[in-house]
Amino acid sequence: MDEIAHTAARLVVEDGLDWGAAKRRALRELGLPARTALPDNDHVEDAVREYIALFCADTQPAELRALRRLALEWMERMAEFRPHLGGAVWRGTATRASDIYIQLFCDDCKSAEIALINHHVDYDPSTVTGFHGEDVEALSLGVMSRELGAIIGLHLLVYDLDDLRGALKPDARGRSPRGDTAAVRRLLSEENGNHDESLAPVR
């Protein structure tokens, strides 16, 4: 189980895979049967943090801050849709290979898409699995990070407004799985360049 988690962690950090895809590819890389029991996400997250501390300590904190600043820029741009940041950028495990995931909570689920169209923003629509296992519309685009000098994948996941309350329920470790604009601003204001602080789990 540890070997799977650490292989998955490398794929998450180096290739930007989400945890589910990383665990499945780890099985293939290790030559294990497809039905092999997989480590849970907390186990993988611990392995990701360990991998970053060992191999990316000099670069990851600055990359994380750049991604959080880029996320905040888009959260402010989409403020009317109650944006919440999730994924690795919120958890503090993101690198330049990571995508940004922002959940929007809308009275009208088409309103966010209309806003992008009105602002002449090109995006690719798709359907993904939401945090309750339901189908959720994703509006995906590539956005330029001037700090990183790279195009970063940005995914706007469109939820109904009624989903907001359940979205803030703490995870198994008592942490919020996502944060609003004010929470992201606090993270950025608290960061002082200390690598260990940048890797601390979000509370």
N, CA, C and O of each residue as an XYZ file, in Angstrom:
812
protein
N       0.832     -1.213      0.000
C       0.000      0.000      0.000
C       0.867      1.265      0.000
O       0.572      2.230     -0.705
N       1.956      1.247      0.811
C       2.860      2.401      0.845
C       3.524      2.614     -0.512
O       3.693      3.752     -0.950
N       3.901      1.521     -1.178
C       4.560      1.641     -2.473
C       3.625      2.269     -3.493
O       4.051      3.099     -4.297
N       2.363      1.885     -3.469
C       1.380      2.480     -4.381
C       1.229      3.962     -4.077
O       1.218      4.786     -4.992
N       1.112      4.307     -2.799
C       0.919      5.700     -2.407
C       2.100      6.564     -2.842
O       1.904      7.676     -3.331
N       3.330      6.061     -2.667
C       4.496      6.859     -3.013
C       4.684      6.966     -4.532
O       5.147      7.992     -5.030
N       4.327      5.916     -5.258
C       4.370      6.009     -6.716
C       3.322      6.992     -7.211
O       3.588      7.801     -8.100
N       2.127      6.919     -6.630
C       1.066      7.861     -6.995
C       1.481      9.286     -6.665
O       1.207     10.208     -7.434
N       2.135      9.471     -5.533
C       2.568     10.814     -5.131
C       3.518     11.415     -6.163
O       3.402     12.593     -6.502
N       4.448     10.618     -6.659
C       5.369     11.110     -7.689
C       4.600     11.549     -8.928
O       4.913     12.582     -9.519
N       3.606     10.778     -9.321
C       2.823     11.111    -10.512
C       1.983     12.368    -10.293
O       1.798     13.163    -11.214
N       1.483     12.544     -9.087
C       0.716     13.747     -8.764
C       1.609     14.981     -8.875
O       1.228     15.975     -9.493
N       2.788     14.914     -8.278
C       3.671     16.077     -8.221
C       4.326     16.356     -9.570
O       4.357     17.502    -10.019
N       4.847     15.320    -10.217
C       5.622     15.525    -11.441
C       4.765     15.673    -12.690
O       5.117     16.420    -13.603
N       3.631     14.957    -12.732
C       2.796     14.960    -13.935
C       1.479     15.701    -13.761
O       0.732     15.872    -14.725
N       1.187     16.142    -12.544
C      -0.044     16.895    -12.313
C      -1.309     16.066    -12.374
O      -2.391     16.610    -12.596
N      -1.197     14.749    -12.181
C      -2.381     13.902    -12.229
C      -3.246     14.116    -10.982
O      -2.741     14.458     -9.913
N      -4.560     13.910    -11.142
C      -5.389     13.889     -9.944
C      -5.142     12.568     -9.222
O      -4.544     11.648     -9.779
N      -5.603     12.486     -7.990
C      -5.219     11.345     -7.167
C      -5.772     10.028     -7.685
O      -5.092      9.003     -7.630
N      -6.999     10.048     -8.188
C      -7.573      8.814     -8.712
C      -6.782      8.280     -9.886
O      -6.447      7.096     -9.933
N      -6.480      9.162    -10.845
C      -5.700      8.747    -12.019
C      -4.299      8.312    -11.623
O      -3.758      7.363    -12.191
N      -3.704      9.003    -10.646
C      -2.348      8.655    -10.205
C      -2.320      7.271     -9.562
O      -1.385      6.502     -9.782
N      -3.322      6.961     -8.784
C      -3.369      5.638     -8.145
C      -3.523      4.534     -9.189
O      -2.894      3.481     -9.082
N      -4.349      4.774    -10.184
C      -4.542      3.756    -11.228
C      -3.272      3.565    -12.050
O      -2.905      2.436    -12.376
N      -2.593      4.679    -12.389
C      -1.361      4.529    -13.151
C      -0.269      3.879    -12.293
O       0.561      3.128    -12.806
N      -0.271      4.164    -11.004
C       0.718      3.544    -10.115
C       0.593      2.026    -10.151
O       1.600      1.318    -10.142
N      -0.633      1.525    -10.192
C      -0.823      0.075    -10.293
C      -0.168     -0.466    -11.548
O       0.498     -1.501    -11.512
N      -0.358      0.239    -12.671
C       0.219     -0.221    -13.929
C       1.745     -0.169    -13.880
O       2.417     -1.102    -14.319
N       2.284      0.921    -13.345
C       3.744      1.043    -13.280
C       4.365     -0.037    -12.402
O       5.466     -0.517    -12.669
N       3.646     -0.408    -11.359
C       4.159     -1.415    -10.429
C       3.819     -2.837    -10.860
O       4.228     -3.801    -10.212
N       3.061     -2.971    -11.969
C       2.707     -4.286    -12.478
C       1.742     -5.043    -11.583
O       1.769     -6.272    -11.522
N       0.887     -4.297    -10.889
C      -0.063     -4.921     -9.969
C      -1.419     -5.109    -10.645
O      -1.756     -4.361    -11.563
N      -2.209     -6.103    -10.202
C      -3.533     -6.324    -10.787
C      -4.434     -5.105    -10.615
O      -4.317     -4.367     -9.636
N      -5.322     -4.906    -11.563
C      -6.215     -3.746    -11.534
C      -7.106     -3.726    -10.300
O      -7.558     -2.665     -9.871
N      -7.358     -4.901     -9.732
C      -8.248     -4.975     -8.566
C      -7.502     -4.856     -7.237
O      -8.093     -5.051     -6.175
N      -6.222     -4.539     -7.290
C      -5.444     -4.361     -6.065
C      -6.051     -3.234     -5.227
O      -6.445     -2.198     -5.764
N      -6.123     -3.439     -3.919
C      -6.651     -2.408     -3.024
C      -5.786     -1.155     -3.110
O      -4.558     -1.235     -3.122
N      -6.443     -0.001     -3.170
C      -5.736      1.269     -3.328
C      -5.669      2.017     -1.995
O      -6.571      1.888     -1.167
N      -4.623      2.784     -1.789
C      -4.557      3.628     -0.588
C      -5.624      4.709     -0.657
O      -6.014      5.136     -1.744
N      -6.095      5.151      0.503
C      -7.094      6.217      0.496
C      -6.403      7.554      0.214
O      -5.176      7.651      0.191
N      -7.231      8.581      0.002
C      -6.676      9.875     -0.394
C      -5.800     10.501      0.687
O      -4.828     11.188      0.372
N      -6.133     10.272      1.956
C      -5.296     10.811      3.030
C      -3.894     10.203      2.971
O      -2.904     10.901      3.187
N      -3.812      8.911      2.681
C      -2.524      8.223      2.575
C      -1.715      8.824      1.415
O      -0.519      9.081      1.550
N      -2.379      9.040      0.287
C      -1.695      9.633     -0.866
C      -1.271     11.066     -0.556
O      -0.167     11.476     -0.914
N      -2.135     11.826      0.104
C      -1.787     13.209      0.435
C      -0.536     13.261      1.310
O       0.342     14.095      1.090
N      -0.453     12.377      2.296
C       0.739     12.330      3.149
C       1.985     12.028      2.312
O       3.048     12.611      2.530
N       1.838     11.109      1.351
C       2.974     10.757      0.490
C       3.349     11.925     -0.419
O       4.529     12.146     -0.689
N       2.353     12.670     -0.891
C       2.623     13.841     -1.727
C       3.407     14.879     -0.938
O       4.382     15.436     -1.443
N       2.997     15.140      0.280
C       3.693     16.131      1.105
C       5.134     15.688      1.382
O       6.055     16.503      1.386
N       5.309     14.393      1.611
C       6.650     13.867      1.844
C       7.511     14.018      0.589
O       8.678     14.400      0.677
N       6.936     13.719     -0.576
C       7.674     13.829     -1.834
C       8.088     15.282     -2.075
O       9.230     15.552     -2.448
N       7.163     16.207     -1.863
C       7.477     17.620     -2.071
C       8.589     18.065     -1.128
O       9.512     18.768     -1.540
N       8.502     17.660      0.131
C       9.519     18.052      1.106
C      10.900     17.524      0.721
O      11.912     18.181      0.966
N      10.934     16.340      0.120
C      12.213     15.723     -0.240
C      12.791     16.263     -1.543
O      13.998     16.481     -1.645
N      11.932     16.479     -2.540
C      12.426     16.754     -3.884
C      12.096     18.143     -4.435
O      12.696     18.569     -5.423
N      11.157     18.850     -3.814
C      10.695     20.113     -4.401
C      10.696     21.271     -3.409
O      10.064     22.298     -3.654
N      11.392     21.114     -2.308
C      11.323     22.117     -1.246
C      11.818     23.490     -1.697
O      11.379     24.509     -1.165
N      12.724     23.526     -2.671
C      13.274     24.806     -3.119
C      12.365     25.543     -4.096
O      12.474     26.760     -4.247
N      11.472     24.814     -4.758
C      10.659     25.425     -5.813
C       9.164     25.456     -5.503
O       8.470     26.381     -5.926
N       8.665     24.474     -4.781
C       7.228     24.324     -4.628
C       6.537     25.495     -3.917
O       5.468     25.912     -4.362
N       7.095     26.039     -2.841
C       6.382     27.130     -2.166
C       6.096     28.318     -3.071
O       4.995     28.869     -3.042
N       7.079     28.719     -3.876
C       6.866     29.850     -4.778
C       5.854     29.502     -5.869
O       5.040     30.341     -6.253
N       5.906     28.269     -6.368
C       4.942     27.841     -7.380
C       3.531     27.831     -6.799
O       2.578     28.245     -7.460
N       3.403     27.361     -5.568
C       2.097     27.345     -4.906
C       1.547     28.755     -4.752
O       0.370     28.993     -5.024
N       2.372     29.678     -4.325
C       1.898     31.056     -4.160
C       1.456     31.650     -5.496
O       0.454     32.361     -5.564
N       2.211     31.354     -6.562
C       1.835     31.868     -7.879
C       0.482     31.314     -8.306
O      -0.345     32.042     -8.855
N       0.256     30.039     -8.058
C      -1.021     29.422     -8.428
C      -2.157     29.980     -7.583
O      -3.255     30.207     -8.090
N      -1.901     30.199     -6.308
C      -2.954     30.769     -5.456
C      -3.287     32.192     -5.879
O      -4.452     32.591     -5.851
N      -2.277     32.961     -6.271
C      -2.553     34.321     -6.737
C      -3.352     34.296     -8.037
O      -4.255     35.110     -8.231
N      -3.021     33.368     -8.920
C      -3.774     33.244    -10.167
C      -5.203     32.805     -9.885
O      -6.144     33.311    -10.496
N      -5.365     31.866     -8.962
C      -6.709     31.428     -8.588
C      -7.514     32.588     -8.017
O      -8.680     32.768     -8.367
N      -6.898     33.373     -7.140
C      -7.599     34.512     -6.535
C      -8.036     35.512     -7.595
O      -9.125     36.080     -7.507
N      -7.194     35.727     -8.589
C      -7.546     36.641     -9.683
C      -8.838     36.194    -10.357
O      -9.713     37.010    -10.647
N      -8.952     34.880    -10.606
C     -10.153     34.379    -11.258
C     -11.341     34.300    -10.305
O     -12.486     34.460    -10.729
N     -11.089     34.061     -9.053
C     -12.182     34.080     -8.071
C     -12.787     35.473     -7.975
O     -14.007     35.618     -7.888
N     -11.946     36.490     -7.990
C     -12.455     37.856     -7.963
C     -13.206     38.179     -9.252
O     -14.205     38.898     -9.243
N     -12.711     37.639    -10.347
C     -13.371     37.865    -11.639
C     -14.752     37.209    -11.676
O     -15.671     37.723    -12.313
N     -14.893     36.070    -10.991
C     -16.163     35.329    -10.977
C     -16.876     35.476     -9.638
O     -17.610     34.580     -9.222
N     -16.665     36.596     -8.967
C     -17.139     36.770     -7.596
C     -18.644     36.588     -7.443
O     -19.105     36.113     -6.404
N     -19.412     36.956     -8.457
C     -20.878     36.876     -8.331
C     -21.368     35.436     -8.224
O     -22.530     35.209     -7.887
N     -20.514     34.469     -8.502
C     -20.923     33.062     -8.481
C     -20.382     32.316     -7.253
O     -20.283     31.089     -7.258
N     -20.037     33.063     -6.214
C     -19.610     32.490     -4.925
C     -18.492     31.459     -5.105
O     -18.660     30.302     -4.718
N     -17.379     31.847     -5.673
C     -16.305     30.886     -5.971
C     -15.630     30.344     -4.716
O     -15.438     31.066     -3.737
N     -15.276     29.073     -4.760
C     -14.508     28.416     -3.709
C     -13.371     27.631     -4.366
O     -13.585     26.899     -5.332
N     -12.181     27.794     -3.836
C     -11.003     27.095     -4.352
C     -10.873     25.742     -3.682
O     -10.985     25.629     -2.462
N     -10.632     24.704     -4.494
C     -10.418     23.362     -3.964
C      -9.147     22.767     -4.546
O      -8.320     23.481     -5.113
N      -8.996     21.454     -4.405
C      -7.881     20.753     -5.013
C      -6.540     21.074     -4.379
O      -6.462     21.596     -3.267
N      -5.475     20.743     -5.125
C      -4.112     20.860     -4.603
C      -3.721     22.299     -4.309
O      -2.935     22.545     -3.394
N      -4.253     23.255     -5.063
C      -3.898     24.654     -4.835
C      -4.441     25.121     -3.487
O      -3.791     25.906     -2.797
N      -5.611     24.651     -3.113
C      -6.167     24.955     -1.789
C      -5.446     24.169     -0.697
O      -5.115     24.726      0.350
N      -5.200     22.880     -0.933
C      -4.595     22.041      0.104
C      -3.144     22.398      0.379
O      -2.622     22.085      1.449
N      -2.482     23.050     -0.577
C      -1.087     23.414     -0.380
C      -0.108     22.423     -0.956
O       1.081     22.483     -0.644
N      -0.579     21.502     -1.799
C       0.313     20.492     -2.381
C       0.550     20.718     -3.873
O       1.085     19.841     -4.552
N       0.164     21.870     -4.383
C       0.267     22.130     -5.820
C       1.689     22.491     -6.232
O       2.445     23.086     -5.464
N       2.037     22.114     -7.464
C       3.255     22.570     -8.130
C       2.851     23.180     -9.470
O       1.664     23.241     -9.794
N       3.822     23.625    -10.238
C       3.524     24.235    -11.538
C       2.829     23.254    -12.485
O       2.250     23.681    -13.484
N       2.873     21.953    -12.196
C       2.189     20.964    -13.026
C       0.716     20.813    -12.664
O      -0.023     20.113    -13.356
N       0.285     21.460    -11.590
C      -1.086     21.285    -11.093
C      -2.056     22.224    -11.793
O      -1.698     23.342    -12.165
N      -3.280     21.759    -11.967
C      -4.362     22.604    -12.447
C      -5.057     23.270    -11.261
O      -4.913     22.841    -10.116
N      -5.809     24.321    -11.558
C      -6.584     25.049    -10.556
C      -8.050     24.625    -10.681
O      -8.605     24.589    -11.780
N      -8.665     24.306     -9.545
C     -10.072     23.903     -9.525
C     -10.860     24.878     -8.653
O     -10.620     24.994     -7.452
N     -11.797     25.569     -9.277
C     -12.642     26.523     -8.567
C     -14.091     26.086     -8.723
O     -14.577     25.910     -9.841
N     -14.780     25.912     -7.595
C     -16.198     25.573     -7.629
C     -17.028     26.857     -7.573
O     -16.777     27.740     -6.752
N     -18.007     26.941     -8.450
C     -18.939     28.064     -8.481
C     -20.310     27.581     -8.032
O     -20.725     26.473     -8.374
N     -21.013     28.409     -7.267
C     -22.328     28.028     -6.743
C     -23.336     29.069     -7.225
O     -23.357     30.210     -6.764
N     -24.174     28.633     -8.174
C     -24.976     29.569     -8.960
C     -26.473     29.369     -8.746
O     -26.948     28.246     -8.580
N     -27.200     30.474     -8.755
C     -28.670     30.404     -8.776
C     -29.140     29.779    -10.084
O     -30.078     28.981    -10.100
N     -28.489     30.144    -11.165
C     -28.771     29.611    -12.497
C     -27.474     28.991    -13.012
O     -26.484     29.691    -13.225
N     -27.489     27.677    -13.208
C     -26.249     26.975    -13.545
C     -25.673     27.372    -14.906
O     -24.516     27.068    -15.195
N     -26.472     28.052    -15.749
C     -25.947     28.509    -17.041
C     -25.341     29.911    -16.952
O     -24.706     30.370    -17.901
N     -25.530     30.590    -15.823
C     -25.109     31.987    -15.726
C     -23.586     32.139    -15.793
O     -23.090     33.106    -16.371
N     -22.844     31.198    -15.211
C     -21.380     31.295    -15.259
C     -20.875     31.140    -16.689
O     -19.965     31.850    -17.119
N     -21.473     30.211    -17.414
C     -21.079     30.005    -18.808
C     -21.386     31.244    -19.633
O     -20.584     31.651    -20.474
N     -22.550     31.844    -19.392
C     -22.926     33.060    -20.113
C     -21.948     34.191    -19.810
O     -21.614     34.982    -20.693
N     -21.487     34.268    -18.559
C     -20.527     35.311    -18.181
C     -19.222     35.152    -18.949
O     -18.643     36.146    -19.388
N     -18.752     33.924    -19.118
C     -17.530     33.702    -19.898
C     -17.733     34.098    -21.354
O     -16.869     34.728    -21.963
N     -18.868     33.726    -21.896
C     -19.166     34.078    -23.286
C     -19.203     35.596    -23.461
O     -18.663     36.134    -24.428
N     -19.848     36.278    -22.514
C     -19.966     37.740    -22.605
C     -18.607     38.432    -22.516
O     -18.418     39.525    -23.049
N     -17.666     37.781    -21.835
C     -16.327     38.352    -21.705
C     -15.362     37.775    -22.758
O     -14.149     37.974    -22.679
N     -15.927     37.056    -23.745
C     -15.140     36.511    -24.867
C     -14.010     35.597    -24.398
O     -12.906     35.618    -24.942
N     -14.312     34.790    -23.370
C     -13.348     33.825    -22.848
C     -13.609     32.474    -23.499
O     -14.718     31.946    -23.421
N     -12.594     31.919    -24.136
C     -12.725     30.602    -24.753
C     -12.600     29.515    -23.686
O     -11.720     29.578    -22.828
N     -13.472     28.536    -23.745
C     -13.459     27.455    -22.758
C     -13.967     26.175    -23.411
O     -14.615     26.198    -24.458
N     -13.656     25.067    -22.766
C     -14.146     23.763    -23.211
C     -15.095     23.217    -22.155
O     -14.678     22.997    -21.017
N     -16.376     22.991    -22.502
C     -17.309     22.426    -21.534
C     -17.190     20.902    -21.478
O     -16.907     20.255    -22.486
N     -17.404     20.355    -20.319
C     -17.414     18.902    -20.149
C     -18.234     18.570    -18.910
O     -18.670     19.459    -18.178
N     -18.433     17.296    -18.691
C     -19.139     16.841    -17.490
C     -18.177     16.014    -16.656
O     -17.539     15.091    -17.161
N     -18.077     16.353    -15.368
C     -17.182     15.640    -14.458
C     -17.983     15.170    -13.251
O     -19.150     15.525    -13.087
N     -17.346     14.373    -12.419
C     -17.993     13.894    -11.197
C     -17.802     14.913    -10.089
O     -16.678     15.322     -9.798
N     -18.907     15.326     -9.467
C     -18.853     16.314     -8.402
C     -18.483     15.709     -7.070
O     -18.225     14.509     -6.974
N     -18.457     16.545     -6.030
C     -17.988     16.058     -4.734
C     -19.008     15.171     -4.031
O     -18.689     14.579     -3.000
N     -20.208     15.062     -4.551
C     -21.186     14.105     -4.028
C     -21.406     12.940     -4.991
O     -22.326     12.144     -4.802
N     -20.564     12.836     -6.022
C     -20.692     11.758     -6.992
C     -21.640     12.065     -8.134
O     -21.872     11.213     -8.991
N     -22.192     13.270     -8.157
C     -23.137     13.656     -9.196
C     -22.407     14.226    -10.409
O     -21.230     14.580    -10.327
N     -23.116     14.311    -11.536
C     -22.553     14.938    -12.726
C     -22.562     16.456    -12.556
O     -23.567     17.044    -12.155
N     -21.432     17.074    -12.866
C     -21.284     18.524    -12.720
C     -20.659     19.075    -13.992
O     -19.753     18.465    -14.560
N     -21.141     20.226    -14.439
C     -20.561     20.848    -15.626
C     -19.231     21.498    -15.259
O     -19.122     22.196    -14.251
N     -18.231     21.257    -16.089
C     -16.921     21.877    -15.920
C     -16.633     22.764    -17.119
O     -16.809     22.350    -18.265
N     -16.191     23.980    -16.853
C     -15.788     24.918    -17.895
C     -14.277     25.064    -17.773
O     -13.787     25.672    -16.821
N     -13.537     24.511    -18.728
C     -12.075     24.425    -18.624
C     -11.403     25.365    -19.618
O     -11.830     25.485    -20.766
N     -10.355     26.020    -19.163
C      -9.620     26.933    -20.020
C      -8.152     26.969    -19.592
O      -7.798     26.544    -18.493
N      -7.326     27.477    -20.469
C      -5.927     27.678    -20.146
C      -5.680     29.142    -19.875
O      -6.060     29.992    -20.681
N      -5.047     29.457    -18.749
C      -4.796     30.850    -18.382
C      -3.298     31.039    -18.156
O      -2.618     30.146    -17.651
N      -2.806     32.184    -18.526
C      -1.377     32.465    -18.430
C      -1.001     32.882    -17.026
O      -1.613     33.789    -16.462
N      -0.007     32.235    -16.458
C       0.610     32.691    -15.212
C       1.883     33.438    -15.575
O       2.853     32.838    -16.038
N       1.877     34.738    -15.366
C       3.076     35.529    -15.666
C       4.225     35.140    -14.740
O       5.388     35.147    -15.142
N       3.888     34.804    -13.502
C       4.939     34.434    -12.542
C       5.633     33.135    -12.933
O       6.850     33.013    -12.794
N       4.873     32.179    -13.416
C       5.435     30.881    -13.775
C       5.858     30.821    -15.239
O       6.587     29.915    -15.643
N       5.399     31.785    -16.030
C       5.721     31.769    -17.451
C       5.138     30.563    -18.156
O       5.773     29.984    -19.038
N       3.922     30.179    -17.769
C       3.312     28.961    -18.306
C       1.802     29.109    -18.355
O       1.208     29.899    -17.620
N       1.197     28.329    -19.242
C      -0.258     28.240    -19.300
C      -0.715     27.210    -18.268
O      -0.235     26.076    -18.257
N      -1.634     27.608    -17.416
C      -2.135     26.747    -16.348
C      -3.581     26.353    -16.652
O      -4.385     27.186    -17.070
N      -3.901     25.090    -16.440
C      -5.275     24.641    -16.613
C      -6.156     25.154    -15.490
O      -5.830     24.992    -14.314
N      -7.265     25.770    -15.846
C      -8.231     26.287    -14.876
C      -9.573     25.636    -15.153
O     -10.056     25.652    -16.285
N     -10.172     25.067    -14.126
C     -11.448     24.375    -14.268
C     -12.473     25.018    -13.340
O     -12.301     25.032    -12.121
N     -13.529     25.543    -13.927
C     -14.633     26.121    -13.172
C     -15.738     25.072    -13.113
O     -16.327     24.730    -14.138
N     -16.016     24.565    -11.927
C     -17.009     23.515    -11.736
C     -18.292     24.161    -11.236
O     -18.305     24.809    -10.190
N     -19.372     23.980    -11.990
C     -20.600     24.731    -11.755
C     -21.599     23.896    -10.954
O     -22.108     22.878    -11.423
N     -21.861     24.362     -9.729
C     -22.809     23.700     -8.828
C     -24.035     24.578     -8.617
O     -24.018     25.782     -8.871
N     -25.086     23.942     -8.150
C     -26.283     24.678     -7.746
C     -26.014     25.369     -6.414
O     -25.235     24.874     -5.599
N     -26.646     26.493     -6.198
C     -26.441     27.242     -4.958
C     -26.736     26.397     -3.722
O     -26.089     26.568     -2.689
N     -27.706     25.488     -3.819
C     -28.074     24.666     -2.670
C     -26.955     23.722     -2.244
O     -26.974     23.205     -1.127
N     -25.976     23.492     -3.127
C     -24.868     22.586     -2.801
C     -23.817     23.242     -1.909
O     -22.921     22.564     -1.407
N     -23.920     24.558     -1.709
C     -22.856     25.279     -1.009
C     -22.702     24.821      0.438
O     -21.580     24.651      0.916
N     -23.798     24.625      1.127
C     -23.689     24.246      2.536
C     -22.927     22.935      2.706
O     -22.032     22.850      3.547
N     -23.265     21.918      1.926
C     -22.570     20.644      2.021
C     -21.132     20.725      1.583
O     -20.310     19.905      1.991
N     -20.813     21.708      0.753
C     -19.446     21.838      0.232
C     -18.452     22.229      1.309
O     -17.249     22.021      1.151
N     -18.942     22.790      2.401
C     -18.052     23.290      3.441
C     -17.912     22.320      4.610
O     -17.275     22.646      5.612
N     -18.491     21.149      4.492
C     -18.386     20.162      5.559
C     -16.932     19.712      5.703
O     -16.304     19.371      4.701
N     -16.376     19.699      6.921
C     -14.972     19.306      7.109
C     -14.715     17.879      6.647
O     -15.609     17.033      6.664
N     -13.469     17.626      6.232
C     -13.109     16.277      5.821
C     -12.782     15.421      7.042
O     -12.991     15.841      8.180
N     -12.269     14.220      6.794
C     -12.021     13.274      7.886
C     -10.985     13.788      8.884
O     -10.937     13.332     10.026
N     -10.165     14.731      8.454
C      -9.145     15.301      9.337
C      -9.558     16.641      9.922
O      -8.746     17.341     10.527
N     -10.826     16.994      9.740
C     -11.340     18.228     10.315
C     -10.993     19.486      9.550
O     -11.116     20.587     10.088
N     -10.560     19.348      8.303
C     -10.177     20.495      7.500
C     -11.254     20.836      6.487
O     -11.972     19.954      6.016
N     -11.364     22.094      6.157
C     -12.286     22.488      5.101
C     -11.726     22.043      3.757
O     -10.557     22.305      3.472
N     -12.522     21.376      2.920
C     -12.016     20.901      1.631
C     -11.901     21.990      0.571
O     -11.410     21.731     -0.528
N     -12.346     23.198      0.883
C     -12.288     24.304     -0.077
C     -12.442     25.610      0.686
O     -12.894     25.621      1.831
N     -12.067     26.698      0.052
C     -12.154     27.988      0.718
C     -12.642     29.085     -0.212
O     -12.411     29.037     -1.420
N     -13.322     30.078      0.362
C     -13.827     31.185     -0.443
C     -12.728     32.222     -0.677
O     -11.578     32.031     -0.280
N     -13.102     33.308     -1.320
C     -12.118     34.322     -1.691
C     -11.392     34.875     -0.472
O     -10.174     35.053     -0.502
N     -12.125     35.146      0.592
C     -11.505     35.677      1.804
C     -10.500     34.688      2.382
O      -9.438     35.092      2.855
N     -10.822     33.403      2.350
C      -9.916     32.385      2.883
C      -8.635     32.303      2.067
O      -7.553     32.136      2.628
N      -8.747     32.417      0.755
C      -7.554     32.379     -0.095
C      -6.699     33.616      0.141
O      -5.471     33.528      0.163
N      -7.339     34.767      0.317
C      -6.572     35.979      0.635
C      -5.807     35.805      1.946
O      -4.661     36.239      2.060
N      -6.439     35.173      2.933
C      -5.769     34.948      4.221
C      -4.554     34.040      4.041
O      -3.495     34.293      4.614
N      -4.710     32.977      3.240
C      -3.579     32.086      2.998
C      -2.397     32.854      2.412
O      -1.256     32.681      2.840
N      -2.682     33.694      1.440
C      -1.615     34.438      0.791
C      -0.983     35.459      1.730
O       0.229     35.670      1.695
N      -1.799     36.092      2.568
C      -1.245     37.094      3.482
C      -0.430     36.439      4.586
O       0.491     37.054      5.123
N      -0.762     35.182      4.934
C      -0.039     34.485      6.001
C       1.284     33.892      5.524
O       2.198     33.674      6.320
N       1.379     33.634      4.226
C       2.602     33.014      3.715
C       3.759     34.011      3.783
O       3.636     35.161      3.363
N       4.862     33.548      4.312
C       6.009     34.434      4.475
C       7.272     33.865      3.839
O       8.385     34.296      4.138
N       7.073     32.880      2.948
C       8.232     32.276      2.299
C       8.789     31.094      3.031
O       9.758     30.488      2.572
N       8.198     30.736      4.180
C       8.653     29.560      4.928
C       8.140     28.315      4.249
O       6.927     28.155      4.109
N       9.035     27.408      3.812
C       8.633     26.239      3.050
C       7.730     25.325      3.853
O       6.765     24.776      3.322
N       8.041     25.157      5.147
C       7.236     24.250      5.949
C       5.812     24.791      6.090
O       4.846     24.028      6.065
N       5.691     26.116      6.239
C       4.369     26.699      6.366
C       3.572     26.503      5.094
O       2.371     26.236      5.149
N       4.228     26.633      3.937
C       3.526     26.462      2.671
C       2.993     25.054      2.518
O       1.985     24.838      1.844
N       3.666     24.085      3.143
C       3.235     22.705      3.032
C       2.288     22.294      4.139
O       1.818     21.156      4.158
N       1.998     23.203      5.068
C       1.120     22.836      6.172
C      -0.277     22.578      5.652
O      -0.742     23.306      4.775
N      -0.972     21.553      6.169
C      -2.339     21.296      5.732
C      -3.247     22.479      5.985
O      -3.111     23.159      7.002
N      -4.160     22.732      5.086
C      -5.119     23.814      5.253
C      -6.118     23.430      6.326
O      -6.650     22.320      6.318
N      -6.373     24.338      7.244
C      -7.330     24.092      8.330
C      -8.645     24.763      8.046
O      -9.573     24.667      8.849
